[in-house]
Amino acid sequence: MAARGARSRPAPSSRLSLAAALCALLLLGAGCSPAADDEPALRVDLSKRQETVAPAPAAGVTYAYLPQYSHTTSHKRHHLLVEYLSKATGLPMRQVFPDTFDEHVKMVALGQIDISFTNPFVSIKLARQGAKTFARTVKASGKADFRCEIICRSDNRELKTLADCRGKRWIAVDPLSAGGYLFALGHFLDLGMARQDFAEIAFAPGPGGKQENVVLAVLAGKYDFGTIREGTLDVLKGRVDLDQIRVLGRTKAYPEWLFAARKGLDQGLVDRIAAAMFALDPANPEHAAILEAAGLKAIIPAQDQDLDPVRELARKLGLD
């Protein structure tokens, strides 16, 4: 029997019933709101679907710089040239960025790259696909050819001459790199050293940026020496401590980089692009800015026979 004066409390089941009743009243009130506030139910038919498709690349003439440097550097050096060519020819042009040398070559074969800026070894490879070389570059120095530089750390006491490279670890740019590998391979062959005479030949990782990566690998001491194209150290000024790098030797010079049009590209279109390139005048301030960004003095006509010295080197290396 409950104590006198104490309030009686509802049983637990009664409390639950009361809570349920209150919830029902609230829901009923919400359901009785004016019809103007109601939102019609949206019926979704899951049997009808539409697959999303990635947008196709913008149309236009595609231009690619063989990825010896990072994509950022390639864009910085050539985007003014691409913009100028588009304006001068009236053709929509855009720069594309293959990740590797091999990918660049394949994209040209597939028609995904119309105009290529490549080293002379890759130009030979493209010519075998039917591409046509139509222009070559003159560097800011006034030279229409270039060399390979063999570099090591400044404090490397084991390397005094190129003969000391025998038995050492070598990092190169890419198997298709002219100034970053093949020029040096031919030079070492003339000195009596073949591939098997080195402890290791490695190639720089990347997409792109391979020239820079060779320099960084040598600086880090991962390899005894590296090979880069002449001019790479100038590109890296302010980014690495060049006092820690020593140029051990240089190869003979070969034709500078060239422009090629893929097989099947309309000749009239190629002629318009070539004419715009040849019209670049370093005395014109606007043109001078374009050439300076690309590290060029001029772009001049080229013929297939300009590649003959490189073909001779390819035969010596067994690459033809």
C-alpha positions in Angstrom: 0.0 0.0 0.0 1.4 3.4 -1.0 2.5 5.8 1.7 -0.1 8.5 2.5 0.5 11.9 0.7 2.7 10.3 -2.1 1.5 10.9 -5.7 0.7 7.9 -7.7 2.9 7.5 -10.9 1.7 5.9 -14.1 3.1 2.6 -14.9 5.9 2.4 -17.5 3.5 1.0 -20.1 1.2 3.9 -19.5 4.1 6.4 -20.0 5.0 4.8 -23.3 1.4 4.9 -24.5 1.2 8.6 -23.6 4.4 9.4 -25.6 3.1 7.4 -28.6 -0.1 9.3 -28.5 1.7 12.7 -28.4 3.8 11.7 -31.4 0.7 10.6 -33.3 -0.9 14.0 -32.6 2.2 15.8 -33.9 2.3 13.8 -37.0 -1.4 14.3 -37.6 -0.9 18.0 -37.2 1.9 18.1 -39.7 -0.3 16.1 -42.1 -3.1 18.7 -41.7 -1.0 21.7 -42.8 -2.5 23.8 -45.6 -2.3 22.1 -49.0 -0.3 25.1 -50.4 2.6 24.0 -48.2 2.6 20.5 -49.5 5.3 19.5 -52.1 4.3 16.9 -54.7 6.2 13.6 -54.5 8.8 13.1 -57.2 8.7 9.8 -58.9 12.0 8.4 -60.0 12.1 5.8 -62.8 15.3 3.8 -62.1 14.8 1.8 -65.3 15.9 4.9 -67.3 19.6 5.8 -67.0 22.0 7.9 -69.0 25.7 7.1 -69.0 27.9 10.2 -68.5 30.6 10.6 -71.1 33.8 12.7 -70.6 33.9 15.7 -72.9 36.1 15.2 -76.0 39.3 17.3 -76.2 38.9 20.6 -77.9 39.3 20.5 -81.7 42.4 22.1 -83.2 46.0 21.6 -84.3 47.9 19.8 -81.5 51.4 20.8 -80.6 53.8 18.9 -78.3 57.2 19.5 -76.9 59.1 16.2 -76.4 59.0 15.9 -72.6 62.7 16.4 -71.7 61.7 18.9 -69.1 58.7 19.0 -66.7 55.3 19.8 -68.2 55.4 23.2 -66.4 58.7 24.1 -68.0 57.5 22.9 -71.4 54.5 25.1 -71.1 56.4 28.0 -69.9 58.9 27.8 -72.8 56.5 27.3 -75.6 53.0 28.5 -74.8 53.8 32.0 -76.2 54.9 30.3 -79.5 51.8 28.2 -79.7 49.6 31.3 -79.1 51.5 33.2 -81.7 51.2 30.4 -84.3 47.4 30.2 -83.7 47.0 34.0 -84.1 49.3 34.2 -87.1 47.7 31.3 -89.0 44.1 31.7 -87.9 44.2 28.0 -86.8 43.1 26.9 -83.4 46.2 25.4 -81.8 46.7 23.8 -78.3 49.7 22.3 -76.6 49.5 18.7 -75.3 51.8 17.1 -72.9 52.8 13.4 -73.4 54.5 11.9 -70.3 57.3 10.1 -71.9 59.4 10.1 -75.1 57.8 6.8 -76.1 54.3 8.1 -75.5 55.1 11.1 -77.6 56.1 8.9 -80.6 53.0 6.8 -80.2 50.7 9.8 -80.1 52.2 11.1 -83.3 51.6 7.7 -85.0 48.0 7.8 -83.7 47.4 11.3 -85.1 47.0 12.8 -81.6 50.0 15.1 -82.1 50.1 17.1 -85.3 53.2 19.3 -84.8 56.2 17.9 -82.9 59.1 19.7 -81.4 61.7 16.9 -80.9 65.3 16.0 -80.7 67.0 14.7 -83.9 66.9 11.0 -82.9 63.2 11.1 -82.3 62.8 13.1 -85.6 64.4 10.1 -87.4 62.0 7.8 -85.7 59.0 10.0 -86.7 60.3 10.1 -90.3 60.1 6.3 -90.4 56.4 6.7 -89.5 55.9 9.1 -92.5 56.3 12.4 -90.5 57.9 15.3 -92.3 60.6 17.5 -90.8 60.1 21.1 -91.9 61.9 23.4 -89.5 64.9 23.5 -87.1 65.9 25.8 -84.4 68.7 28.3 -83.8 69.5 28.7 -80.1 69.8 32.0 -78.4 73.6 31.5 -78.6 73.3 31.6 -82.4 74.1 27.9 -82.8 72.0 25.5 -84.9 73.5 22.4 -83.2 74.0 21.2 -79.7 76.0 18.8 -77.6 75.7 16.4 -74.6 77.3 17.4 -71.3 78.7 14.7 -68.9 78.3 15.9 -65.4 79.4 14.8 -61.9 79.5 16.3 -58.4 82.1 18.9 -58.0 83.6 17.0 -55.0 83.9 13.7 -56.8 87.6 13.0 -56.7 87.3 9.7 -58.6 86.3 11.3 -61.8 88.9 13.5 -63.4 88.6 12.6 -67.1 85.9 10.8 -69.1 88.1 7.6 -69.1 87.4 7.5 -65.3 83.7 6.8 -66.0 84.5 3.2 -66.8 82.9 0.9 -64.2 80.9 3.8 -62.7 77.1 4.3 -62.3 75.6 6.4 -65.1 72.2 8.1 -65.1 70.9 9.3 -68.4 67.7 11.0 -69.5 65.9 8.5 -71.6 66.7 5.7 -74.1 65.5 8.1 -76.9 67.2 11.2 -75.5 69.8 12.6 -77.9 71.7 15.1 -75.8 70.8 13.2 -72.6 72.0 9.7 -73.7 72.7 8.7 -77.3 75.3 11.4 -78.1 77.2 10.3 -74.9 76.9 6.7 -75.8 78.5 7.3 -79.2 81.2 9.4 -77.6 82.1 6.8 -75.0 82.1 4.2 -77.8 84.8 6.3 -79.6 86.7 6.3 -76.3 86.6 2.5 -76.3 83.7 2.1 -73.8 80.6 0.2 -74.6 77.4 -0.2 -72.5 78.7 -3.2 -70.6 81.7 -1.2 -69.4 79.6 0.7 -66.9 78.5 -0.6 -63.5 74.9 0.6 -64.3 73.1 2.7 -66.8 69.8 4.0 -65.4 67.2 6.4 -66.9 65.6 9.3 -65.1 62.1 8.7 -63.7 59.3 11.0 -64.8 56.6 12.0 -66.5 58.6 14.8 -67.9 61.3 16.6 -66.0 63.9 14.0 -66.9 66.7 16.4 -67.5 66.2 18.0 -64.1 66.0 14.6 -62.5 69.4 13.6 -63.9 71.0 16.7 -62.3 69.2 16.0 -59.0 70.2 12.4 -58.9 73.9 13.3 -59.4 73.6 16.0 -56.7 72.2 13.5 -54.3 75.1 11.1 -55.0 72.8 8.3 -56.2 74.9 8.0 -59.4 78.5 8.8 -60.2 77.8 10.8 -63.3 75.0 11.8 -65.5 74.3 13.0 -69.1 72.2 16.0 -70.0 71.7 18.2 -73.1 73.8 21.3 -73.3 71.8 24.2 -71.8 70.0 22.3 -69.1 72.1 23.8 -66.4 71.1 27.2 -67.6 67.4 26.2 -67.2 68.1 25.1 -63.6 69.8 28.3 -62.5 68.3 29.5 -59.2 66.7 26.2 -58.6 69.7 24.1 -57.6 73.2 24.9 -56.4 75.1 24.6 -59.6 78.4 25.1 -57.8 78.1 21.5 -56.7 78.0 20.3 -60.4 81.1 19.9 -62.6 81.0 19.4 -66.4 83.4 16.5 -66.9 83.2 16.6 -70.7 81.2 17.3 -73.8 80.4 15.4 -77.0 80.6 16.7 -80.6 77.7 18.8 -81.8 74.7 17.5 -83.8 71.8 19.3 -85.4 69.5 21.2 -83.1 65.9 20.2 -82.3 63.5 20.2 -85.1 59.8 20.6 -85.9 57.9 17.8 -87.7 54.4 17.4 -89.0 52.7 14.0 -88.6 51.9 11.8 -91.6 48.7 12.9 -93.3 48.6 16.4 -92.0 47.3 18.8 -94.7 50.4 20.3 -96.5 48.7 23.7 -96.9 48.2 23.8 -93.1 51.9 22.8 -92.5 53.0 25.6 -94.9 51.0 28.2 -93.0 52.6 27.1 -89.7 56.1 27.0 -91.2 55.7 30.5 -92.7 54.6 31.9 -89.4 57.6 30.3 -87.7 60.1 31.6 -90.2 58.5 35.1 -89.9 59.6 35.4 -86.3 62.0 38.4 -86.1 64.1 39.0 -83.0 64.2 42.7 -83.9 60.4 42.7 -83.3 59.9 43.2 -79.5 56.8 41.0 -79.5 58.6 38.2 -81.4 61.7 38.6 -79.3 59.7 37.8 -76.2 58.3 34.6 -77.8 61.8 33.5 -78.9 63.4 34.4 -75.6 60.9 32.3 -73.6 61.7 29.3 -75.8 65.5 29.9 -75.6 65.7 30.5 -79.4 67.1 33.1 -81.7 65.2 31.9 -84.8 63.4 29.1 -86.5 64.8 28.2 -90.0 63.8 25.8 -92.8 65.0 22.2 -92.5 65.3 19.3 -94.9 65.4 15.6 -94.2 69.2 15.4 -95.1 69.9 17.7 -92.1 69.4 14.5 -90.0 72.2 12.5 -91.8 74.8 13.0 -89.1 72.4 11.6 -86.6 71.6 8.7 -88.8 75.3 7.9 -89.1 75.5 7.9 -85.3 72.4 5.7 -85.1 74.1 3.2 -87.4 77.2 3.2 -85.3 75.1 2.5 -82.2 73.1 -0.2 -84.0 69.9 1.7 -83.7 69.0 2.1 -87.4 
